[in-house]
Amino acid sequence: SLRLSVRTAGFHPAKGGSIPPGTAKIMAYVYFLISSNNNKTLSYIGWTYDLKERITLHNNGKGAKFTKGRKWKLAYYEICKNKIEAMKREYSLKKDRKLRIFIKKNNININKNN
């Protein structure tokens, strides 16, 4: 069918095409940003596919509304297998007040891989 031919066009590896749908290993990141000014440290937790690009967007005022107008630095990140795992982990990190306070207070840079 036409739909099938359009969908599979370009999947030939020898011709430099992409890989078939569902076979890619797309990792997602959960990240913890901190920003300090006037003796107050703020934190922000989110998820993304491209960690470096997302932090750049936050620092250029293109990220979430809460992050605009501040300079953020990465304090913590985790690698997740996919978007669903990243979103679940983001939710649990947002609820873990003790970890957020610990990272903010100690201004540490720890990284954990799942």
Backbone hydrogen bonds, N-H to C=O, Kabsch-Sander energy under -0.5 kcal/mol:
donor,donor_aa,acceptor,acceptor_aa,energy
5,S,1,S,-2.1
6,V,2,L,-2.3
7,R,3,R,-2.4
8,T,4,L,-2.2
9,A,5,S,-0.9
11,F,8,T,-1.6
15,K,12,H,-1.3
16,G,13,P,-1.6
17,G,12,H,-2.0
18,S,10,G,-1.1
23,T,20,P,-1.6
26,I,24,A,-0.9
27,M,25,K,-0.7
28,A,80,C,-1.8
29,Y,48,T,-3.6
30,V,78,E,-2.2
31,Y,46,G,-2.8
32,F,76,Y,-2.8
33,L,44,Y,-3.3
34,I,73,K,-2.3
35,S,42,L,-2.2
37,N,40,K,-2.1
40,K,37,N,-1.5
42,L,35,S,-3.3
42,L,40,K,-0.6
44,Y,33,L,-2.1
46,G,31,Y,-1.9
48,T,29,Y,-2.3
51,L,49,Y,-0.5
54,R,50,D,-2.2
55,I,51,L,-2.2
56,T,52,K,-1.9
57,L,53,E,-2.3
58,H,54,R,-2.3
59,N,55,I,-2.4
60,N,56,T,-1.3
61,G,58,H,-1.3
62,K,57,L,-2.9
63,G,57,L,-0.9
67,T,64,A,-1.1
68,K,64,A,-0.6
68,K,65,K,-1.0
70,R,67,T,-1.2
72,W,70,R,-0.6
73,K,34,I,-2.2
75,A,32,F,-3.0
76,Y,32,F,-1.3
77,Y,110,I,-0.8
78,E,30,V,-2.4
79,I,112,K,-0.7
80,C,28,A,-3.5
80,C,78,E,-0.5
86,A,82,N,-2.1
87,M,83,K,-2.7
88,K,84,I,-2.2
89,R,85,E,-2.6
90,E,86,A,-2.6
91,Y,87,M,-2.1
92,S,88,K,-2.1
93,L,89,R,-2.6
94,K,90,E,-2.3
95,K,91,Y,-1.3
96,D,92,S,-0.9
96,D,93,L,-0.5
97,R,95,K,-1.5
100,R,96,D,-1.9
101,I,97,R,-2.6
102,F,98,K,-2.4
103,I,99,L,-2.7
104,K,100,R,-2.4
105,K,101,I,-2.9
106,N,102,F,-2.2
107,N,103,I,-1.2
108,I,103,I,-0.8
110,I,75,A,-1.3
112,K,77,Y,-1.8
114,N,79,I,-1.3
